[in-house]
């Protein structure tokens, strides 16, 4: 890590323990030696019997990148005790065997792979429930798998993979959100919030906006060792040669913004986001005139060879169709604007 890096310990960065470790190296030397020996023995044992190791390490690193290292004292004093308990509860599950004697998969890793296959192949909820039911019957007693897609989603939601469903007025007047969350009719036009399903009598909203919270995505960028330093790249590695544009930070518009808002520009870790949206047909039948509109956010803090790559383009909103939101897009952007104001 760069010696000029300032640790944001109140925003997820780990506390630097190196001075403590150096001053207590004599006391801790034997302990670390024993830990290293045990770790080496554990690796050798896993290699000999063919047990996964890299797979588990990747899962542990993924959760660490998402939620950051935590200490027991901090967990006891934090107001987010319940969230910490959820996160800490994931680590035993990563090491938990899929079923007694299974050496290739943990229950958590197997579930992540199943969910990935479901998404890639467009499985319905019902088909996924049927598959889970069959796997629970086929595997030996003691298998650690959820019984339904709903339970599987609950397990993965703690990884920041969830979204918020927000009902929308049929005529794009308002979101049934915050002050309007409990209403059954639009506060502006009076249209009913739901349409009636004659077959089951179930109330179904006319339109549903999917909102994917931004905060956890930004936290990951600063918590991961692979991206934390890159979040300063736009300032630390800016090209000062006139006439060369490698990154939006080299443009006159960026520099003008810095002059207008010097307080914001003074800290390189303040996040600059680009927003983009366009319609697409979610169905294979292109003759269908239905379009959905994803709203994508791109962090321009990252270097140009990273910021437009798929892992760093964040889906923020999924606006329902069947037509373009047009000037009503302001209605749909409310949750995103609200979170940006909070940040």
LOKOL-38609 format. One record per residue (C-alpha): residue number from 1; residue in one letter; x, y, z. Coordinates in Angstrom, 3 decimals, decimal comma. Layout:
REM residues N
<tikol num="NUM" residuo="A" u="X" v="Y" w="Z"/>
...
This chain:
REM residues 343
<tikol num="1" residuo="X" u="0,000" v="0,000" w="0,000"/>
<tikol num="2" residuo="X" u="1,206" v="3,512" w="-0,789"/>
<tikol num="3" residuo="X" u="2,819" v="5,262" w="2,226"/>
<tikol num="4" residuo="X" u="0,676" v="8,336" w="1,482"/>
<tikol num="5" residuo="X" u="-2,565" v="6,382" w="1,854"/>
<tikol num="6" residuo="X" u="-4,758" v="7,699" w="4,665"/>
<tikol num="7" residuo="X" u="-6,769" v="4,971" w="6,386"/>
<tikol num="8" residuo="X" u="-10,498" v="5,628" w="6,665"/>
<tikol num="9" residuo="X" u="-11,055" v="3,578" w="9,809"/>
<tikol num="10" residuo="X" u="-14,538" v="5,042" w="10,263"/>
<tikol num="11" residuo="X" u="-15,572" v="4,025" w="6,738"/>
<tikol num="12" residuo="X" u="-14,497" v="0,378" w="6,718"/>
<tikol num="13" residuo="X" u="-10,696" v="0,443" w="6,443"/>
<tikol num="14" residuo="X" u="-8,842" v="-1,860" w="8,811"/>
<tikol num="15" residuo="X" u="-6,836" v="-0,400" w="11,682"/>
<tikol num="16" residuo="X" u="-3,085" v="-0,522" w="11,013"/>
<tikol num="17" residuo="X" u="-1,700" v="-2,961" w="13,584"/>
<tikol num="18" residuo="X" u="1,861" v="-3,029" w="12,250"/>
<tikol num="19" residuo="X" u="3,310" v="-0,719" w="14,977"/>
<tikol num="20" residuo="X" u="1,749" v="-2,918" w="17,641"/>
<tikol num="21" residuo="X" u="3,028" v="-6,079" w="15,986"/>
<tikol num="22" residuo="X" u="6,555" v="-4,689" w="15,708"/>
<tikol num="23" residuo="X" u="6,658" v="-3,584" w="19,340"/>
<tikol num="24" residuo="X" u="5,348" v="-6,956" w="20,504"/>
<tikol num="25" residuo="X" u="7,136" v="-9,125" w="17,981"/>
<tikol num="26" residuo="X" u="9,049" v="-11,031" w="20,676"/>
<tikol num="27" residuo="X" u="5,832" v="-11,945" w="22,460"/>
<tikol num="28" residuo="X" u="3,937" v="-12,770" w="19,274"/>
<tikol num="29" residuo="X" u="6,747" v="-14,499" w="17,421"/>
<tikol num="30" residuo="X" u="6,108" v="-17,933" w="18,848"/>
<tikol num="31" residuo="X" u="2,379" v="-17,603" w="18,328"/>
<tikol num="32" residuo="X" u="2,690" v="-16,632" w="14,664"/>
<tikol num="33" residuo="X" u="5,224" v="-19,396" w="14,154"/>
<tikol num="34" residuo="X" u="2,791" v="-21,950" w="15,521"/>
<tikol num="35" residuo="X" u="-0,040" v="-20,557" w="13,411"/>
<tikol num="36" residuo="X" u="2,109" v="-20,731" w="10,284"/>
<tikol num="37" residuo="X" u="3,078" v="-24,323" w="11,031"/>
<tikol num="38" residuo="X" u="-0,546" v="-25,292" w="11,605"/>
<tikol num="39" residuo="X" u="-1,583" v="-23,553" w="8,413"/>
<tikol num="40" residuo="X" u="1,137" v="-25,355" w="6,463"/>
<tikol num="41" residuo="X" u="0,083" v="-28,693" w="7,923"/>
<tikol num="42" residuo="X" u="-3,540" v="-27,928" w="7,086"/>
<tikol num="43" residuo="X" u="-2,663" v="-27,082" w="3,462"/>
<tikol num="44" residuo="X" u="-0,619" v="-30,271" w="3,104"/>
<tikol num="45" residuo="X" u="-3,465" v="-32,317" w="4,529"/>
<tikol num="46" residuo="X" u="-5,978" v="-30,754" w="2,164"/>
<tikol num="47" residuo="X" u="-3,705" v="-31,385" w="-0,826"/>
<tikol num="48" residuo="X" u="-3,220" v="-35,017" w="0,166"/>
<tikol num="49" residuo="X" u="-6,931" v="-35,803" w="0,490"/>
<tikol num="50" residuo="X" u="-8,087" v="-33,539" w="-2,349"/>
<tikol num="51" residuo="X" u="-10,156" v="-31,094" w="-0,317"/>
<tikol num="52" residuo="X" u="-10,966" v="-27,694" w="-1,777"/>
<tikol num="53" residuo="X" u="-8,798" v="-24,851" w="-0,475"/>
<tikol num="54" residuo="X" u="-8,685" v="-22,103" w="-3,085"/>
<tikol num="55" residuo="X" u="-12,447" v="-22,244" w="-3,372"/>
<tikol num="56" residuo="X" u="-12,943" v="-21,526" w="0,318"/>
<tikol num="57" residuo="X" u="-10,260" v="-18,839" w="0,377"/>
<tikol num="58" residuo="X" u="-12,034" v="-17,008" w="-2,456"/>
<tikol num="59" residuo="X" u="-15,329" v="-17,098" w="-0,560"/>
<tikol num="60" residuo="X" u="-13,717" v="-15,808" w="2,637"/>
<tikol num="61" residuo="X" u="-11,926" v="-13,043" w="0,718"/>
<tikol num="62" residuo="X" u="-15,163" v="-12,063" w="-1,008"/>
<tikol num="63" residuo="X" u="-16,966" v="-11,592" w="2,317"/>
<tikol num="64" residuo="X" u="-13,978" v="-9,730" w="3,784"/>
<tikol num="65" residuo="X" u="-13,936" v="-7,415" w="0,751"/>
<tikol num="66" residuo="X" u="-17,635" v="-6,738" w="1,138"/>
<tikol num="67" residuo="X" u="-17,865" v="-6,196" w="4,874"/>
<tikol num="68" residuo="X" u="-14,303" v="-5,477" w="5,967"/>
<tikol num="69" residuo="X" u="-12,410" v="-6,904" w="8,936"/>
<tikol num="70" residuo="X" u="-14,208" v="-6,618" w="12,259"/>
<tikol num="71" residuo="X" u="-13,033" v="-6,970" w="15,822"/>
<tikol num="72" residuo="X" u="-15,097" v="-8,425" w="18,657"/>
<tikol num="73" residuo="X" u="-14,918" v="-5,194" w="20,683"/>
<tikol num="74" residuo="X" u="-16,191" v="-3,176" w="17,725"/>
<tikol num="75" residuo="X" u="-19,042" v="-5,599" w="17,202"/>
<tikol num="76" residuo="X" u="-20,140" v="-5,303" w="20,825"/>
<tikol num="77" residuo="X" u="-20,039" v="-1,510" w="20,757"/>
<tikol num="78" residuo="X" u="-21,521" v="-1,021" w="17,292"/>
<tikol num="79" residuo="X" u="-25,126" v="-0,041" w="16,706"/>
<tikol num="80" residuo="X" u="-25,153" v="-2,520" w="13,837"/>
<tikol num="81" residuo="X" u="-24,904" v="-5,592" w="16,050"/>
<tikol num="82" residuo="X" u="-27,473" v="-7,584" w="14,094"/>
<tikol num="83" residuo="X" u="-25,694" v="-6,942" w="10,789"/>
<tikol num="84" residuo="X" u="-22,366" v="-7,987" w="12,279"/>
<tikol num="85" residuo="X" u="-23,891" v="-11,200" w="13,602"/>
<tikol num="86" residuo="X" u="-25,212" v="-12,031" w="10,138"/>
<tikol num="87" residuo="X" u="-21,802" v="-11,495" w="8,573"/>
<tikol num="88" residuo="X" u="-19,894" v="-13,454" w="11,204"/>
<tikol num="89" residuo="X" u="-22,409" v="-16,259" w="10,785"/>
<tikol num="90" residuo="X" u="-21,332" v="-16,706" w="7,168"/>
<tikol num="91" residuo="X" u="-17,812" v="-17,847" w="7,975"/>
<tikol num="92" residuo="X" u="-18,763" v="-21,161" w="9,659"/>
<tikol num="93" residuo="X" u="-21,107" v="-21,823" w="6,734"/>
<tikol num="94" residuo="X" u="-18,267" v="-21,426" w="4,236"/>
<tikol num="95" residuo="X" u="-16,392" v="-24,264" w="5,939"/>
<tikol num="96" residuo="X" u="-19,533" v="-26,367" w="6,438"/>
<tikol num="97" residuo="X" u="-19,636" v="-29,477" w="4,265"/>
<tikol num="98" residuo="X" u="-22,437" v="-29,791" w="1,741"/>
<tikol num="99" residuo="X" u="-23,214" v="-33,130" w="3,360"/>
<tikol num="100" residuo="X" u="-21,215" v="-35,310" w="5,787"/>
<tikol num="101" residuo="X" u="-18,091" v="-36,567" w="4,024"/>
<tikol num="102" residuo="X" u="-18,305" v="-34,209" w="1,012"/>
<tikol num="103" residuo="X" u="-14,790" v="-33,027" w="0,156"/>
<tikol num="104" residuo="X" u="-15,437" v="-31,031" w="-3,011"/>
<tikol num="105" residuo="X" u="-18,115" v="-28,492" w="-2,061"/>
<tikol num="106" residuo="X" u="-19,229" v="-26,489" w="0,921"/>
<tikol num="107" residuo="X" u="-22,935" v="-25,757" w="1,250"/>
<tikol num="108" residuo="X" u="-22,360" v="-22,061" w="0,598"/>
<tikol num="109" residuo="X" u="-20,178" v="-22,537" w="-2,476"/>
<tikol num="110" residuo="X" u="-22,594" v="-25,065" w="-3,956"/>
<tikol num="111" residuo="X" u="-25,512" v="-22,679" w="-3,455"/>
<tikol num="112" residuo="X" u="-23,665" v="-19,781" w="-5,136"/>
<tikol num="113" residuo="X" u="-22,915" v="-21,976" w="-8,164"/>
<tikol num="114" residuo="X" u="-26,530" v="-23,146" w="-8,340"/>
<tikol num="115" residuo="X" u="-27,818" v="-19,571" w="-8,293"/>
<tikol num="116" residuo="X" u="-25,343" v="-18,600" w="-11,006"/>
<tikol num="117" residuo="X" u="-26,541" v="-21,436" w="-13,260"/>
<tikol num="118" residuo="X" u="-30,164" v="-20,449" w="-12,611"/>
<tikol num="119" residuo="X" u="-29,511" v="-16,883" w="-13,773"/>
<tikol num="120" residuo="X" u="-27,519" v="-17,917" w="-16,849"/>
<tikol num="121" residuo="X" u="-30,227" v="-20,326" w="-18,014"/>
<tikol num="122" residuo="X" u="-33,295" v="-18,278" w="-17,047"/>
<tikol num="123" residuo="X" u="-34,804" v="-20,921" w="-14,779"/>
<tikol num="124" residuo="X" u="-38,188" v="-20,125" w="-13,284"/>
<tikol num="125" residuo="X" u="-38,673" v="-19,990" w="-9,516"/>
<tikol num="126" residuo="X" u="-40,797" v="-23,122" w="-9,683"/>
<tikol num="127" residuo="X" u="-38,161" v="-25,107" w="-11,593"/>
<tikol num="128" residuo="X" u="-35,485" v="-24,024" w="-9,104"/>
<tikol num="129" residuo="X" u="-37,693" v="-25,078" w="-6,179"/>
<tikol num="130" residuo="X" u="-38,187" v="-28,472" w="-7,834"/>
<tikol num="131" residuo="X" u="-34,436" v="-28,865" w="-8,348"/>
<tikol num="132" residuo="X" u="-33,705" v="-28,049" w="-4,690"/>
<tikol num="133" residuo="X" u="-36,355" v="-30,529" w="-3,593"/>
<tikol num="134" residuo="X" u="-34,780" v="-33,250" w="-5,749"/>
<tikol num="135" residuo="X" u="-31,238" v="-32,485" w="-4,540"/>
<tikol num="136" residuo="X" u="-32,345" v="-32,593" w="-0,903"/>
<tikol num="137" residuo="X" u="-33,810" v="-36,045" w="-1,533"/>
<tikol num="138" residuo="X" u="-30,859" v="-37,309" w="-3,588"/>
<tikol num="139" residuo="X" u="-28,004" v="-36,239" w="-1,308"/>
<tikol num="140" residuo="X" u="-27,224" v="-38,154" w="1,901"/>
<tikol num="141" residuo="X" u="-28,869" v="-37,281" w="5,196"/>
<tikol num="142" residuo="X" u="-27,557" v="-34,074" w="6,740"/>
<tikol num="143" residuo="X" u="-27,307" v="-32,144" w="3,457"/>
<tikol num="144" residuo="X" u="-27,134" v="-28,368" w="4,012"/>
<tikol num="145" residuo="X" u="-29,259" v="-26,917" w="1,222"/>
<tikol num="146" residuo="X" u="-32,195" v="-24,498" w="1,344"/>
<tikol num="147" residuo="X" u="-35,630" v="-25,918" w="0,646"/>
<tikol num="148" residuo="X" u="-36,721" v="-23,184" w="-1,772"/>
<tikol num="149" residuo="X" u="-35,568" v="-20,282" w="-3,906"/>
<tikol num="150" residuo="X" u="-36,914" v="-17,892" w="-1,275"/>
<tikol num="151" residuo="X" u="-34,632" v="-19,391" w="1,394"/>
<tikol num="152" residuo="X" u="-31,683" v="-19,328" w="-1,019"/>
<tikol num="153" residuo="X" u="-32,215" v="-15,608" w="-1,657"/>
<tikol num="154" residuo="X" u="-32,345" v="-14,890" w="2,070"/>
<tikol num="155" residuo="X" u="-28,985" v="-16,603" w="2,498"/>
<tikol num="156" residuo="X" u="-27,326" v="-14,578" w="-0,248"/>
<tikol num="157" residuo="X" u="-28,925" v="-11,265" w="0,663"/>
<tikol num="158" residuo="X" u="-26,316" v="-10,705" w="3,367"/>
<tikol num="159" residuo="X" u="-23,695" v="-10,490" w="0,606"/>
<tikol num="160" residuo="X" u="-25,282" v="-7,304" w="-0,696"/>
<tikol num="161" residuo="X" u="-26,944" v="-9,068" w="-3,631"/>
<tikol num="162" residuo="X" u="-30,476" v="-7,986" w="-2,765"/>
<tikol num="163" residuo="X" u="-32,641" v="-5,220" w="-4,171"/>
<tikol num="164" residuo="X" u="-35,632" v="-3,160" w="-3,092"/>
<tikol num="165" residuo="X" u="-38,951" v="-3,509" w="-4,942"/>
<tikol num="166" residuo="X" u="-40,868" v="-0,228" w="-5,156"/>
<tikol num="167" residuo="X" u="-44,391" v="-0,068" w="-6,593"/>
<tikol num="168" residuo="X" u="-45,087" v="2,606" w="-9,203"/>
<tikol num="169" residuo="X" u="-48,305" v="4,345" w="-10,250"/>
<tikol num="170" residuo="X" u="-49,784" v="3,010" w="-13,495"/>
<tikol num="171" residuo="X" u="-49,445" v="6,470" w="-15,067"/>
<tikol num="172" residuo="X" u="-45,934" v="7,212" w="-13,715"/>
<tikol num="173" residuo="X" u="-47,237" v="9,849" w="-11,283"/>
<tikol num="174" residuo="X" u="-45,476" v="8,695" w="-8,112"/>
<tikol num="175" residuo="X" u="-43,627" v="5,930" w="-6,308"/>
<tikol num="176" residuo="X" u="-45,348" v="4,113" w="-3,453"/>
<tikol num="177" residuo="X" u="-42,301" v="4,750" w="-1,314"/>
<tikol num="178" residuo="X" u="-41,475" v="6,555" w="1,939"/>
<tikol num="179" residuo="X" u="-44,516" v="8,748" w="2,810"/>
<tikol num="180" residuo="X" u="-46,618" v="7,003" w="0,150"/>
<tikol num="181" residuo="X" u="-45,550" v="3,436" w="0,984"/>
<tikol num="182" residuo="X" u="-48,801" v="2,491" w="2,747"/>
<tikol num="183" residuo="X" u="-51,212" v="4,049" w="0,219"/>
<tikol num="184" residuo="X" u="-53,484" v="1,938" w="-1,995"/>
<tikol num="185" residuo="X" u="-54,146" v="4,743" w="-4,484"/>
<tikol num="186" residuo="X" u="-51,884" v="7,209" w="-6,258"/>
<tikol num="187" residuo="X" u="-51,721" v="10,488" w="-4,291"/>
<tikol num="188" residuo="X" u="-51,795" v="12,497" w="-7,541"/>
<tikol num="189" residuo="X" u="-54,221" v="10,824" w="-9,967"/>
<tikol num="190" residuo="X" u="-56,141" v="8,505" w="-7,622"/>
<tikol num="191" residuo="X" u="-55,459" v="5,386" w="-9,718"/>
<tikol num="192" residuo="X" u="-55,409" v="2,087" w="-7,824"/>
<tikol num="193" residuo="X" u="-51,997" v="0,765" w="-6,833"/>
<tikol num="194" residuo="X" u="-52,919" v="-2,825" w="-7,763"/>
<tikol num="195" residuo="X" u="-54,567" v="-4,698" w="-10,580"/>
<tikol num="196" residuo="X" u="-56,690" v="-7,689" w="-9,637"/>
<tikol num="197" residuo="X" u="-55,647" v="-11,169" w="-10,684"/>
<tikol num="198" residuo="X" u="-58,979" v="-12,870" w="-11,422"/>
<tikol num="199" residuo="X" u="-57,608" v="-16,397" w="-11,091"/>
<tikol num="200" residuo="X" u="-56,304" v="-16,129" w="-7,529"/>
<tikol num="201" residuo="X" u="-57,675" v="-12,820" w="-6,322"/>
<tikol num="202" residuo="X" u="-54,153" v="-11,667" w="-5,472"/>
<tikol num="203" residuo="X" u="-53,273" v="-7,988" w="-5,616"/>
<tikol num="204" residuo="X" u="-50,502" v="-7,362" w="-8,145"/>
<tikol num="205" residuo="X" u="-48,933" v="-3,902" w="-8,573"/>
<tikol num="206" residuo="X" u="-49,227" v="-2,290" w="-11,990"/>
<tikol num="207" residuo="X" u="-45,494" v="-1,538" w="-12,135"/>
<tikol num="208" residuo="X" u="-42,504" v="-2,433" w="-9,969"/>
<tikol num="209" residuo="X" u="-39,230" v="-0,507" w="-9,873"/>
<tikol num="210" residuo="X" u="-36,162" v="-2,495" w="-8,773"/>
<tikol num="211" residuo="X" u="-33,654" v="-0,452" w="-6,821"/>
<tikol num="212" residuo="X" u="-30,167" v="-1,806" w="-6,100"/>
<tikol num="213" residuo="X" u="-28,587" v="0,133" w="-3,185"/>
<tikol num="214" residuo="X" u="-25,314" v="1,854" w="-4,030"/>
<tikol num="215" residuo="X" u="-23,694" v="2,131" w="-0,609"/>
<tikol num="216" residuo="X" u="-22,436" v="-1,460" w="-0,304"/>
<tikol num="217" residuo="X" u="-21,012" v="-1,352" w="-3,839"/>
<tikol num="218" residuo="X" u="-18,952" v="1,739" w="-3,039"/>
<tikol num="219" residuo="X" u="-17,821" v="0,209" w="0,256"/>
<tikol num="220" residuo="X" u="-16,466" v="-2,797" w="-1,625"/>
<tikol num="221" residuo="X" u="-14,283" v="-0,546" w="-3,778"/>
<tikol num="222" residuo="X" u="-12,573" v="0,876" w="-0,681"/>
<tikol num="223" residuo="X" u="-12,481" v="-2,345" w="1,324"/>
<tikol num="224" residuo="X" u="-10,915" v="-4,509" w="-1,368"/>
<tikol num="225" residuo="X" u="-7,134" v="-4,424" w="-1,590"/>
<tikol num="226" residuo="X" u="-7,472" v="-4,771" w="-5,377"/>
<tikol num="227" residuo="X" u="-9,320" v="-1,465" w="-5,870"/>
<tikol num="228" residuo="X" u="-8,755" v="0,769" w="-2,803"/>
<tikol num="229" residuo="X" u="-5,626" v="2,447" w="-4,186"/>
<tikol num="230" residuo="X" u="-7,139" v="2,718" w="-7,669"/>
<tikol num="231" residuo="X" u="-9,903" v="4,930" w="-6,253"/>
<tikol num="232" residuo="X" u="-7,279" v="7,733" w="-6,033"/>
<tikol num="233" residuo="X" u="-5,931" v="7,140" w="-9,529"/>
<tikol num="234" residuo="X" u="-7,826" v="10,025" w="-11,151"/>
<tikol num="235" residuo="X" u="-5,819" v="12,504" w="-9,044"/>
<tikol num="236" residuo="X" u="-2,540" v="10,751" w="-8,228"/>
<tikol num="237" residuo="X" u="-1,858" v="9,651" w="-11,819"/>
<tikol num="238" residuo="X" u="-3,465" v="12,451" w="-13,778"/>
<tikol num="239" residuo="X" u="-1,823" v="13,318" w="-17,086"/>
<tikol num="240" residuo="X" u="-0,749" v="16,981" w="-16,978"/>
<tikol num="241" residuo="X" u="0,436" v="17,126" w="-20,596"/>
<tikol num="242" residuo="X" u="-1,665" v="19,606" w="-22,557"/>
<tikol num="243" residuo="X" u="-3,654" v="18,115" w="-25,432"/>
<tikol num="244" residuo="X" u="-3,642" v="14,546" w="-24,064"/>
<tikol num="245" residuo="X" u="-6,873" v="13,015" w="-22,757"/>
<tikol num="246" residuo="X" u="-6,345" v="9,614" w="-21,120"/>
<tikol num="247" residuo="X" u="-9,134" v="9,845" w="-18,570"/>
<tikol num="248" residuo="X" u="-12,119" v="12,178" w="-17,980"/>
<tikol num="249" residuo="X" u="-10,018" v="13,723" w="-15,179"/>
<tikol num="250" residuo="X" u="-7,738" v="15,220" w="-17,868"/>
<tikol num="251" residuo="X" u="-10,632" v="17,119" w="-19,470"/>
<tikol num="252" residuo="X" u="-11,367" v="20,803" w="-18,953"/>
<tikol num="253" residuo="X" u="-14,838" v="20,014" w="-17,628"/>
<tikol num="254" residuo="X" u="-13,395" v="17,939" w="-14,777"/>
<tikol num="255" residuo="X" u="-10,887" v="20,650" w="-13,884"/>
<tikol num="256" residuo="X" u="-13,626" v="23,290" w="-13,969"/>
<tikol num="257" residuo="X" u="-15,695" v="21,202" w="-11,540"/>
<tikol num="258" residuo="X" u="-12,683" v="20,980" w="-9,201"/>
<tikol num="259" residuo="X" u="-12,377" v="24,767" w="-9,261"/>
<tikol num="260" residuo="X" u="-16,077" v="25,237" w="-8,525"/>
<tikol num="261" residuo="X" u="-16,110" v="22,736" w="-5,633"/>
<tikol num="262" residuo="X" u="-12,600" v="22,769" w="-4,097"/>
<tikol num="263" residuo="X" u="-13,752" v="21,153" w="-0,827"/>
<tikol num="264" residuo="X" u="-15,085" v="18,093" w="-2,665"/>
<tikol num="265" residuo="X" u="-12,069" v="17,960" w="-4,982"/>
<tikol num="266" residuo="X" u="-9,539" v="18,160" w="-2,126"/>
<tikol num="267" residuo="X" u="-10,041" v="14,498" w="-1,201"/>
<tikol num="268" residuo="X" u="-9,253" v="12,122" w="-4,057"/>
<tikol num="269" residuo="X" u="-11,409" v="9,390" w="-2,523"/>
<tikol num="270" residuo="X" u="-14,629" v="11,336" w="-2,987"/>
<tikol num="271" residuo="X" u="-16,445" v="9,325" w="-5,637"/>
<tikol num="272" residuo="X" u="-17,210" v="10,685" w="-9,117"/>
<tikol num="273" residuo="X" u="-20,046" v="8,756" w="-10,775"/>
<tikol num="274" residuo="X" u="-21,232" v="8,728" w="-14,372"/>
<tikol num="275" residuo="X" u="-24,890" v="7,863" w="-15,003"/>
<tikol num="276" residuo="X" u="-26,172" v="6,197" w="-18,147"/>
<tikol num="277" residuo="X" u="-29,466" v="4,650" w="-19,230"/>
<tikol num="278" residuo="X" u="-30,913" v="3,062" w="-22,346"/>
<tikol num="279" residuo="X" u="-33,791" v="0,769" w="-23,216"/>
<tikol num="280" residuo="X" u="-33,530" v="-2,904" w="-24,107"/>
<tikol num="281" residuo="X" u="-35,898" v="-5,714" w="-25,012"/>
<tikol num="282" residuo="X" u="-35,701" v="-8,384" w="-22,276"/>
<tikol num="283" residuo="X" u="-37,407" v="-10,998" w="-24,475"/>
<tikol num="284" residuo="X" u="-35,908" v="-13,150" w="-27,203"/>
<tikol num="285" residuo="X" u="-38,775" v="-12,201" w="-29,516"/>
<tikol num="286" residuo="X" u="-37,590" v="-8,893" w="-30,943"/>
<tikol num="287" residuo="X" u="-41,003" v="-8,185" w="-32,497"/>
<tikol num="288" residuo="X" u="-42,283" v="-7,477" w="-28,981"/>
<tikol num="289" residuo="X" u="-42,351" v="-3,734" w="-28,351"/>
<tikol num="290" residuo="X" u="-41,715" v="-4,043" w="-24,599"/>
<tikol num="291" residuo="X" u="-38,608" v="-2,245" w="-23,295"/>
<tikol num="292" residuo="X" u="-36,997" v="-1,970" w="-19,855"/>
<tikol num="293" residuo="X" u="-34,568" v="0,774" w="-18,868"/>
<tikol num="294" residuo="X" u="-31,566" v="-0,022" w="-16,665"/>
<tikol num="295" residuo="X" u="-29,785" v="2,889" w="-14,988"/>
<tikol num="296" residuo="X" u="-26,042" v="2,221" w="-14,816"/>
<tikol num="297" residuo="X" u="-23,484" v="3,990" w="-12,601"/>
<tikol num="298" residuo="X" u="-19,770" v="4,073" w="-13,447"/>
<tikol num="299" residuo="X" u="-17,127" v="5,174" w="-10,890"/>
<tikol num="300" residuo="X" u="-14,740" v="7,503" w="-12,704"/>
<tikol num="301" residuo="X" u="-12,252" v="7,400" w="-9,826"/>
<tikol num="302" residuo="X" u="-10,863" v="4,186" w="-11,299"/>
<tikol num="303" residuo="X" u="-8,261" v="4,121" w="-14,087"/>
<tikol num="304" residuo="X" u="-9,648" v="4,067" w="-17,656"/>
<tikol num="305" residuo="X" u="-8,850" v="0,382" w="-18,184"/>
<tikol num="306" residuo="X" u="-11,049" v="-0,516" w="-15,198"/>
<tikol num="307" residuo="X" u="-13,881" v="1,981" w="-14,842"/>
<tikol num="308" residuo="X" u="-15,877" v="0,761" w="-17,868"/>
<tikol num="309" residuo="X" u="-15,317" v="-2,952" w="-17,257"/>
<tikol num="310" residuo="X" u="-18,355" v="-5,044" w="-16,314"/>
<tikol num="311" residuo="X" u="-17,354" v="-5,660" w="-12,644"/>
<tikol num="312" residuo="X" u="-17,283" v="-1,897" w="-12,028"/>
<tikol num="313" residuo="X" u="-20,483" v="-0,874" w="-13,832"/>
<tikol num="314" residuo="X" u="-23,192" v="-0,838" w="-11,182"/>
<tikol num="315" residuo="X" u="-26,832" v="-1,504" w="-11,950"/>
<tikol num="316" residuo="X" u="-28,701" v="1,028" w="-9,830"/>
<tikol num="317" residuo="X" u="-32,282" v="0,973" w="-11,122"/>
<tikol num="318" residuo="X" u="-34,301" v="-1,289" w="-13,391"/>
<tikol num="319" residuo="X" u="-37,162" v="0,814" w="-14,753"/>
<tikol num="320" residuo="X" u="-40,189" v="-1,212" w="-15,913"/>
<tikol num="321" residuo="X" u="-41,709" v="-0,894" w="-19,401"/>
<tikol num="322" residuo="X" u="-43,393" v="-1,183" w="-21,720"/>
<tikol num="323" residuo="X" u="-42,240" v="2,217" w="-22,989"/>
<tikol num="324" residuo="X" u="-39,510" v="4,742" w="-22,359"/>
<tikol num="325" residuo="X" u="-39,911" v="6,654" w="-19,076"/>
<tikol num="326" residuo="X" u="-39,257" v="9,908" w="-20,947"/>
<tikol num="327" residuo="X" u="-39,553" v="12,986" w="-18,755"/>
<tikol num="328" residuo="X" u="-41,014" v="10,800" w="-15,961"/>
<tikol num="329" residuo="X" u="-37,552" v="9,349" w="-15,368"/>
<tikol num="330" residuo="X" u="-37,218" v="11,900" w="-12,544"/>
<tikol num="331" residuo="X" u="-39,861" v="9,925" w="-10,631"/>
<tikol num="332" residuo="X" u="-37,837" v="6,738" w="-10,945"/>
<tikol num="333" residuo="X" u="-34,557" v="8,381" w="-9,948"/>
<tikol num="334" residuo="X" u="-35,845" v="9,427" w="-6,514"/>
<tikol num="335" residuo="X" u="-34,381" v="6,464" w="-4,525"/>
<tikol num="336" residuo="X" u="-30,959" v="6,939" w="-6,138"/>
<tikol num="337" residuo="X" u="-30,934" v="10,710" w="-5,555"/>
<tikol num="338" residuo="X" u="-32,032" v="10,153" w="-1,963"/>
<tikol num="339" residuo="X" u="-29,137" v="7,753" w="-1,313"/>
<tikol num="340" residuo="X" u="-26,627" v="10,044" w="-3,031"/>
<tikol num="341" residuo="X" u="-27,758" v="12,907" w="-0,793"/>
<tikol num="342" residuo="X" u="-27,273" v="10,637" w="2,214"/>
<tikol num="343" residuo="X" u="-23,749" v="9,771" w="1,107"/>
